[in-house]
């Protein structure tokens, strides 16, 4: 058998080099991190959150003032070298109280988000994967909770448990997980009939393996977005409740309490008492929102390569 030399096409040197180079496949988390690094706005939000968390820990120690120490002769002083953010009507240092309040506001936001995360994923995942009558009963219970007025739930808990930090966390978590549960359920219902899930069931994969390997990774984007958005929502809710006098009690400080105390002083020219807590509430909410959008794009399965 005679083979023509024309059938042998010599390979170029660049092709040989390209085949010699084997690129390691990136893991799911490394690929997501690389996509997140390209989003400059999301990185700025992440840096802002880290700085706020660091200042919440070390800020009160930097100023050299106690958050509850009163000084009548120094009341309502404008920002200066001695008091960077000024003082309030009791002579307390606003800078110290802002960062002490950041501890409470960030703690409430993170705790409420974590509780919503675990309850919402567990409840919504079970309802969506099992389906049928179980799903119907579980969702009717969610509808009942969703119909309860939020402020009424908070007031009832305040009466039963008394005002305090733990009461706020319980109140925010009582109905805060509903949105997460509904979203996870909808995603699971949509994906459990996908070809790869049906193939895994055919091959004898157990439900826990299917949920961990197929369903949760493909819902992680929307879950991360809800978690990051629930943190600023909880912070704003805590500030709102504290503004109404239903939050933390004196002498403890939170951004909502400080905003409530500073609002009546606007007309008297003491702008710093409202400006600084309101500014940091807005900055925190903006940082978490842009970070959530960046994480959504980073964890989006459609953008994987």
C-alpha positions as a Markdown table, in Angstrom:
| # | Residue | x | y | z |
|---|---|---|---|---|
| 1 | Unk | 0.0 | 0.0 | 0.0 |
| 2 | Unk | 1.5 | 3.3 | -1.1 |
| 3 | Unk | 0.8 | 6.3 | 1.1 |
| 4 | Unk | 1.3 | 9.7 | -0.5 |
| 5 | Unk | 3.5 | 12.2 | 1.3 |
| 6 | Unk | 0.7 | 14.7 | 0.8 |
| 7 | Unk | -1.3 | 13.1 | 3.6 |
| 8 | Unk | 1.4 | 14.0 | 6.1 |
| 9 | Unk | 0.9 | 17.6 | 7.0 |
| 10 | Unk | 3.8 | 18.9 | 9.1 |
| 11 | Unk | 2.7 | 20.6 | 12.3 |
| 12 | Unk | 3.9 | 24.1 | 13.0 |
| 13 | Unk | 6.2 | 24.9 | 15.9 |
| 14 | Unk | 3.6 | 27.0 | 17.6 |
| 15 | Unk | 1.1 | 24.2 | 17.4 |
| 16 | Unk | 3.6 | 21.8 | 19.1 |
| 17 | Unk | 4.3 | 24.3 | 21.8 |
| 18 | Unk | 0.5 | 24.9 | 22.4 |
| 19 | Unk | 0.0 | 21.1 | 22.7 |
| 20 | Unk | 3.0 | 20.8 | 25.1 |
| 21 | Unk | 1.5 | 23.3 | 27.4 |
| 22 | Unk | -1.3 | 21.8 | 29.6 |
| 23 | Unk | -3.2 | 24.4 | 31.5 |
| 24 | Unk | -4.5 | 23.2 | 34.9 |
| 25 | Unk | -8.2 | 23.5 | 35.2 |
| 26 | Unk | -9.2 | 26.1 | 37.8 |
| 27 | Unk | -11.4 | 25.0 | 40.7 |
| 28 | Unk | -14.9 | 26.5 | 41.1 |
| 29 | Unk | -13.9 | 28.9 | 43.9 |
| 30 | Unk | -10.6 | 30.0 | 42.2 |
| 31 | Unk | -12.5 | 30.8 | 38.9 |
| 32 | Unk | -15.1 | 32.7 | 40.9 |
| 33 | Unk | -12.4 | 34.7 | 42.7 |
| 34 | Unk | -10.7 | 35.6 | 39.4 |
| 35 | Unk | -14.0 | 36.9 | 38.0 |
| 36 | Unk | -14.6 | 38.9 | 41.2 |
| 37 | Unk | -11.1 | 40.5 | 41.0 |
| 38 | Unk | -12.0 | 41.9 | 37.6 |
| 39 | Unk | -15.0 | 43.7 | 39.1 |
| 40 | Unk | -13.3 | 46.8 | 40.5 |
| 41 | Unk | -16.5 | 48.2 | 42.1 |
| 42 | Unk | -17.2 | 45.0 | 44.0 |
| 43 | Unk | -13.6 | 45.0 | 45.2 |
| 44 | Unk | -14.0 | 48.5 | 46.5 |
| 45 | Unk | -17.1 | 47.4 | 48.4 |
| 46 | Unk | -15.2 | 44.5 | 49.9 |
| 47 | Unk | -12.4 | 46.8 | 51.0 |
| 48 | Unk | -14.9 | 49.2 | 52.5 |
| 49 | Unk | -16.5 | 46.4 | 54.5 |
| 50 | Unk | -13.2 | 45.2 | 55.8 |
| 51 | Unk | -12.2 | 48.7 | 56.8 |
| 52 | Unk | -15.5 | 49.2 | 58.6 |
| 53 | Unk | -15.2 | 45.9 | 60.4 |
| 54 | Unk | -11.6 | 46.7 | 61.4 |
| 55 | Unk | -12.6 | 50.2 | 62.7 |
| 56 | Unk | -15.5 | 48.7 | 64.6 |
| 57 | Unk | -12.9 | 46.6 | 66.5 |
| 58 | Unk | -10.2 | 49.2 | 67.1 |
| 59 | Unk | -11.9 | 52.5 | 66.6 |
| 60 | Unk | -13.1 | 53.0 | 70.2 |
| 61 | Unk | -9.5 | 52.4 | 71.4 |
| 62 | Unk | -8.0 | 54.9 | 68.9 |
| 63 | Unk | -9.9 | 57.9 | 70.2 |
| 64 | Unk | -8.9 | 57.5 | 73.8 |
| 65 | Unk | -12.5 | 58.3 | 74.9 |
| 66 | Unk | -15.1 | 56.1 | 76.5 |
| 67 | Unk | -18.4 | 55.7 | 74.6 |
| 68 | Unk | -20.5 | 56.4 | 77.7 |
| 69 | Unk | -18.4 | 58.9 | 79.6 |
| 70 | Unk | -20.3 | 62.2 | 79.9 |
| 71 | Unk | -18.9 | 65.7 | 80.1 |
| 72 | Unk | -21.3 | 68.6 | 80.5 |
| 73 | Unk | -18.7 | 71.3 | 79.7 |
| 74 | Unk | -17.9 | 69.6 | 76.4 |
| 75 | Unk | -21.4 | 69.0 | 75.1 |
| 76 | Unk | -22.3 | 69.6 | 71.4 |
| 77 | Unk | -18.7 | 70.5 | 70.5 |
| 78 | Unk | -18.0 | 70.6 | 66.7 |
| 79 | Unk | -15.4 | 68.2 | 65.2 |
| 80 | Unk | -11.9 | 69.1 | 66.4 |
| 81 | Unk | -8.6 | 67.6 | 67.1 |
| 82 | Unk | -9.8 | 66.5 | 70.6 |
| 83 | Unk | -13.1 | 65.1 | 69.3 |
| 84 | Unk | -12.8 | 64.1 | 65.6 |
| 85 | Unk | -16.5 | 63.7 | 65.1 |
| 86 | Unk | -17.6 | 66.2 | 67.7 |
| 87 | Unk | -19.6 | 65.5 | 70.9 |
| 88 | Unk | -23.3 | 65.0 | 71.7 |
| 89 | Unk | -25.5 | 66.8 | 74.1 |
| 90 | Unk | -24.0 | 64.8 | 77.0 |
| 91 | Unk | -20.5 | 65.6 | 76.0 |
| 92 | Unk | -19.8 | 62.0 | 74.8 |
| 93 | Unk | -17.3 | 61.5 | 71.9 |
| 94 | Unk | -19.2 | 60.9 | 68.7 |
| 95 | Unk | -16.3 | 59.2 | 67.0 |
| 96 | Unk | -16.1 | 56.6 | 69.7 |
| 97 | Unk | -19.8 | 56.1 | 69.7 |
| 98 | Unk | -20.0 | 55.7 | 66.0 |
| 99 | Unk | -17.5 | 52.8 | 66.0 |
| 100 | Unk | -19.0 | 51.3 | 69.1 |
| 101 | Unk | -22.4 | 51.5 | 67.3 |
| 102 | Unk | -20.7 | 49.9 | 64.2 |
| 103 | Unk | -20.1 | 46.8 | 66.4 |
| 104 | Unk | -23.7 | 46.4 | 67.2 |
| 105 | Unk | -25.0 | 47.3 | 63.7 |
| 106 | Unk | -22.6 | 44.9 | 61.9 |
| 107 | Unk | -23.2 | 42.1 | 64.5 |
| 108 | Unk | -27.0 | 42.4 | 64.1 |
| 109 | Unk | -26.7 | 42.4 | 60.3 |
| 110 | Unk | -24.3 | 39.4 | 60.1 |
| 111 | Unk | -26.2 | 37.3 | 62.7 |
| 112 | Unk | -29.5 | 37.9 | 61.0 |
| 113 | Unk | -28.0 | 37.1 | 57.6 |
| 114 | Unk | -26.5 | 33.8 | 58.9 |
| 115 | Unk | -29.8 | 32.7 | 60.4 |
| 116 | Unk | -31.6 | 33.6 | 57.2 |
| 117 | Unk | -29.0 | 31.7 | 55.3 |
| 118 | Unk | -29.3 | 28.4 | 57.2 |
| 119 | Unk | -33.0 | 28.4 | 57.7 |
| 120 | Unk | -33.8 | 29.6 | 54.2 |
| 121 | Unk | -31.6 | 27.0 | 52.4 |
| 122 | Unk | -32.7 | 24.1 | 54.6 |
| 123 | Unk | -36.4 | 25.0 | 54.4 |
| 124 | Unk | -36.5 | 26.0 | 50.7 |
| 125 | Unk | -34.3 | 23.1 | 49.6 |
| 126 | Unk | -36.4 | 20.5 | 51.3 |
| 127 | Unk | -39.7 | 22.0 | 50.0 |
| 128 | Unk | -38.4 | 22.2 | 46.4 |
| 129 | Unk | -36.7 | 18.8 | 46.3 |
| 130 | Unk | -39.4 | 16.7 | 47.9 |
| 131 | Unk | -42.3 | 18.6 | 46.3 |
| 132 | Unk | -45.9 | 17.4 | 46.3 |
| 133 | Unk | -47.9 | 17.6 | 49.5 |
| 134 | Unk | -44.9 | 18.4 | 51.6 |
| 135 | Unk | -44.0 | 21.4 | 49.4 |
| 136 | Unk | -47.6 | 22.6 | 49.5 |
| 137 | Unk | -47.8 | 22.5 | 53.3 |
| 138 | Unk | -44.5 | 24.1 | 53.8 |
| 139 | Unk | -45.3 | 27.0 | 51.5 |
| 140 | Unk | -48.6 | 27.6 | 53.1 |
| 141 | Unk | -46.9 | 28.0 | 56.4 |
| 142 | Unk | -44.5 | 30.5 | 54.7 |
| 143 | Unk | -47.5 | 32.4 | 53.3 |
| 144 | Unk | -49.0 | 32.7 | 56.8 |
| 145 | Unk | -45.7 | 34.1 | 58.2 |
| 146 | Unk | -45.4 | 36.5 | 55.2 |
| 147 | Unk | -48.8 | 37.9 | 56.0 |
| 148 | Unk | -47.9 | 38.9 | 59.6 |
| 149 | Unk | -47.0 | 42.6 | 59.9 |
| 150 | Unk | -43.3 | 42.9 | 60.6 |
| 151 | Unk | -43.6 | 45.7 | 63.1 |
| 152 | Unk | -46.3 | 43.8 | 65.0 |
| 153 | Unk | -44.0 | 40.8 | 65.4 |
| 154 | Unk | -41.2 | 43.1 | 66.7 |
| 155 | Unk | -43.5 | 44.7 | 69.3 |
| 156 | Unk | -44.8 | 41.4 | 70.5 |
| 157 | Unk | -41.3 | 40.1 | 70.9 |
| 158 | Unk | -40.3 | 43.2 | 72.7 |
| 159 | Unk | -43.2 | 42.6 | 75.2 |
| 160 | Unk | -42.3 | 39.0 | 75.7 |
| 161 | Unk | -38.5 | 39.1 | 75.7 |
| 162 | Unk | -37.9 | 42.7 | 76.6 |
| 163 | Unk | -36.0 | 45.3 | 74.6 |
| 164 | Unk | -32.4 | 44.4 | 73.8 |
| 165 | Unk | -29.9 | 43.2 | 71.2 |
| 166 | Unk | -31.0 | 39.5 | 71.2 |
| 167 | Unk | -34.6 | 40.6 | 70.8 |
| 168 | Unk | -33.8 | 42.5 | 67.6 |
| 169 | Unk | -31.9 | 39.5 | 66.2 |
| 170 | Unk | -34.8 | 37.2 | 66.9 |
| 171 | Unk | -37.3 | 39.7 | 65.5 |
| 172 | Unk | -35.3 | 40.1 | 62.3 |
| 173 | Unk | -34.8 | 36.4 | 61.9 |
| 174 | Unk | -38.5 | 35.5 | 62.6 |
| 175 | Unk | -39.6 | 36.3 | 59.1 |
| 176 | Unk | -36.4 | 37.3 | 57.4 |
| 177 | Unk | -35.6 | 33.8 | 56.0 |
| 178 | Unk | -38.9 | 33.7 | 54.0 |
| 179 | Unk | -37.4 | 35.4 | 50.9 |
| 180 | Unk | -34.4 | 33.1 | 50.9 |
| 181 | Unk | -36.6 | 30.0 | 51.3 |
| 182 | Unk | -38.8 | 31.0 | 48.4 |
| 183 | Unk | -35.8 | 31.7 | 46.1 |
| 184 | Unk | -34.0 | 28.5 | 46.9 |
| 185 | Unk | -37.2 | 26.5 | 46.5 |
| 186 | Unk | -37.8 | 28.1 | 43.0 |
| 187 | Unk | -34.3 | 27.4 | 41.9 |
| 188 | Unk | -34.4 | 23.8 | 43.1 |
| 189 | Unk | -37.8 | 23.2 | 41.4 |
| 190 | Unk | -36.3 | 24.5 | 38.2 |
| 191 | Unk | -33.1 | 22.5 | 38.3 |
| 192 | Unk | -34.3 | 19.2 | 39.7 |
| 193 | Unk | -35.8 | 18.3 | 36.3 |
| 194 | Unk | -32.5 | 19.2 | 34.5 |
| 195 | Unk | -30.8 | 16.5 | 32.5 |
| 196 | Unk | -27.7 | 16.3 | 34.7 |
| 197 | Unk | -29.9 | 15.8 | 37.8 |
| 198 | Unk | -32.0 | 13.1 | 36.1 |
| 199 | Unk | -28.8 | 11.4 | 35.0 |
| 200 | Unk | -27.5 | 11.4 | 38.5 |
| 201 | Unk | -30.7 | 9.9 | 39.8 |
| 202 | Unk | -30.5 | 7.2 | 37.1 |
| 203 | Unk | -27.0 | 6.3 | 38.2 |
| 204 | Unk | -28.2 | 5.8 | 41.7 |
| 205 | Unk | -27.0 | 9.1 | 43.3 |
| 206 | Unk | -28.4 | 9.8 | 46.7 |
| 207 | Unk | -30.5 | 13.0 | 47.3 |
| 208 | Unk | -27.9 | 14.5 | 49.6 |
| 209 | Unk | -25.2 | 14.0 | 46.9 |
| 210 | Unk | -27.4 | 15.6 | 44.3 |
| 211 | Unk | -28.2 | 18.6 | 46.4 |
| 212 | Unk | -24.5 | 19.1 | 47.4 |
| 213 | Unk | -23.0 | 18.4 | 44.0 |
| 214 | Unk | -25.5 | 19.7 | 41.6 |
| 215 | Unk | -28.2 | 21.9 | 43.1 |
| 216 | Unk | -26.4 | 24.0 | 45.7 |
| 217 | Unk | -23.4 | 25.0 | 43.4 |
| 218 | Unk | -25.9 | 26.1 | 40.7 |
| 219 | Unk | -27.8 | 28.2 | 43.2 |
| 220 | Unk | -24.9 | 29.7 | 45.0 |
| 221 | Unk | -25.0 | 32.9 | 43.0 |
| 222 | Unk | -28.5 | 33.8 | 44.0 |
| 223 | Unk | -27.9 | 32.6 | 47.6 |
| 224 | Unk | -24.8 | 34.8 | 48.0 |
| 225 | Unk | -26.7 | 37.8 | 46.6 |
| 226 | Unk | -29.5 | 37.3 | 49.1 |
| 227 | Unk | -27.1 | 36.9 | 52.0 |
| 228 | Unk | -25.1 | 40.0 | 51.1 |
| 229 | Unk | -28.4 | 42.0 | 50.6 |
| 230 | Unk | -29.9 | 40.7 | 53.8 |
| 231 | Unk | -27.0 | 42.2 | 55.8 |
| 232 | Unk | -27.6 | 45.8 | 54.9 |
| 233 | Unk | -31.4 | 45.2 | 55.2 |
| 234 | Unk | -30.9 | 43.9 | 58.7 |
| 235 | Unk | -28.6 | 46.9 | 59.5 |
| 236 | Unk | -31.2 | 49.3 | 58.2 |
| 237 | Unk | -34.0 | 47.5 | 60.1 |
| 238 | Unk | -32.0 | 47.7 | 63.3 |
| 239 | Unk | -31.4 | 51.4 | 62.7 |
| 240 | Unk | -35.1 | 51.9 | 62.1 |
| 241 | Unk | -36.1 | 50.1 | 65.2 |
| 242 | Unk | -33.6 | 51.9 | 67.3 |
| 243 | Unk | -34.7 | 55.2 | 65.7 |
| 244 | Unk | -38.2 | 54.4 | 67.0 |
| 245 | Unk | -36.9 | 53.5 | 70.4 |
| 246 | Unk | -37.5 | 49.8 | 70.0 |
| 247 | Unk | -33.8 | 48.9 | 69.6 |
| 248 | Unk | -30.8 | 48.9 | 71.9 |
| 249 | Unk | -31.2 | 50.9 | 75.1 |
| 250 | Unk | -29.0 | 53.5 | 76.7 |
| 251 | Unk | -26.1 | 53.7 | 77.4 |
| 252 | Unk | -25.4 | 51.4 | 74.4 |
| 253 | Unk | -25.0 | 53.0 | 71.1 |
| 254 | Unk | -26.0 | 52.0 | 67.6 |
| 255 | Unk | -26.2 | 54.0 | 64.4 |
| 256 | Unk | -30.0 | 54.1 | 64.7 |
| 257 | Unk | -29.9 | 55.4 | 68.2 |
| 258 | Unk | -27.4 | 58.1 | 67.3 |
| 259 | Unk | -29.5 | 59.1 | 64.3 |
| 260 | Unk | -32.5 | 59.4 | 66.5 |
| 261 | Unk | -30.6 | 61.5 | 69.0 |
| 262 | Unk | -29.1 | 63.7 | 66.3 |
| 263 | Unk | -32.2 | 64.4 | 64.3 |
| 264 | Unk | -33.7 | 67.1 | 66.7 |
| 265 | Unk | -30.3 | 69.0 | 66.7 |
| 266 | Unk | -30.2 | 69.7 | 62.9 |
| 267 | Unk | -32.0 | 73.0 | 63.3 |
| 268 | Unk | -29.7 | 74.1 | 66.1 |
| 269 | Unk | -26.6 | 73.6 | 63.8 |
| 270 | Unk | -25.2 | 70.4 | 65.3 |
| 271 | Unk | -25.1 | 68.7 | 61.9 |
| 272 | Unk | -22.4 | 66.2 | 62.9 |
| 273 | Unk | -24.6 | 64.3 | 65.3 |
| 274 | Unk | -26.9 | 63.1 | 62.5 |
| 275 | Unk | -24.4 | 63.2 | 59.6 |
| 276 | Unk | -21.9 | 60.6 | 60.8 |
| 277 | Unk | -24.3 | 57.8 | 61.7 |
| 278 | Unk | -26.4 | 58.4 | 58.6 |
| 279 | Unk | -23.3 | 58.5 | 56.4 |
| 280 | Unk | -21.9 | 55.2 | 57.7 |
| 281 | Unk | -25.3 | 53.5 | 57.4 |
| 282 | Unk | -25.5 | 54.6 | 53.8 |
| 283 | Unk | -21.9 | 53.6 | 53.1 |
| 284 | Unk | -22.3 | 50.1 | 54.6 |
| 285 | Unk | -25.5 | 49.4 | 52.7 |
| 286 | Unk | -23.9 | 50.6 | 49.4 |
| 287 | Unk | -20.7 | 48.5 | 50.0 |
| 288 | Unk | -22.7 | 45.3 | 50.6 |
| 289 | Unk | -25.0 | 46.0 | 47.6 |
| 290 | Unk | -22.1 | 46.4 | 45.1 |
| 291 | Unk | -20.3 | 43.4 | 46.6 |
| 292 | Unk | -23.5 | 41.3 | 46.3 |
| 293 | Unk | -23.8 | 42.2 | 42.6 |
| 294 | Unk | -20.1 | 41.3 | 42.1 |
| 295 | Unk | -20.5 | 38.0 | 43.8 |
| 296 | Unk | -23.6 | 37.2 | 41.8 |
| 297 | Unk | -21.7 | 37.7 | 38.6 |
| 298 | Unk | -18.7 | 35.8 | 39.9 |
| 299 | Unk | -20.7 | 32.7 | 41.0 |
| 300 | Unk | -23.0 | 32.7 | 38.0 |
| 301 | Unk | -22.8 | 29.2 | 36.4 |
| 302 | Unk | -23.4 | 30.7 | 33.0 |
| 303 | Unk | -20.1 | 32.6 | 33.1 |
| 304 | Unk | -18.0 | 29.6 | 33.9 |
| 305 | Unk | -15.3 | 28.6 | 31.4 |
